[in-house]
Amino acid sequence: MSTKAVLACSECHSRNYTTMKTDSAGSDRLTIKKYCKTCKAHTVHKETK
């Protein structure tokens, strides 16, 4: 089963993206490098609560 995960920029803390996360991935939070429209650069996005 999958759950929805919200990703926030590590620089400006804006919540830009949502993605699906499998429950078998464990309890660690996702970290993905994606483009932030606010920062206008590629930054690390981390999963929020």
GIDAKA-V55931 format. One record per residue. N is the residue number from 1. PHI is phi in whole degrees, -180 to 180 (* if undefined). Layout:
n->N phi->PHI
n->N phi->PHI
//
This chain:
n->1 phi->*
n->2 phi->-114
n->3 phi->-125
n->4 phi->-82
n->5 phi->-121
n->6 phi->-99
n->7 phi->-107
n->8 phi->-122
n->9 phi->-68
n->10 phi->-78
n->11 phi->-87
n->12 phi->-106
n->13 phi->63
n->14 phi->-85
n->15 phi->-89
n->16 phi->-100
n->17 phi->-128
n->18 phi->-126
n->19 phi->-148
n->20 phi->-97
n->21 phi->-123
n->22 phi->-77
n->23 phi->-70
n->24 phi->-75
n->25 phi->-71
n->26 phi->94
n->27 phi->-97
n->28 phi->-72
n->29 phi->-84
n->30 phi->-71
n->31 phi->-133
n->32 phi->-132
n->33 phi->-88
n->34 phi->-137
n->35 phi->-82
n->36 phi->-105
n->37 phi->-70
n->38 phi->-73
n->39 phi->-81
n->40 phi->57
n->41 phi->-158
n->42 phi->-82
n->43 phi->-133
n->44 phi->-79
n->45 phi->-112
n->46 phi->-115
n->47 phi->-70
n->48 phi->-105
n->49 phi->-73
//
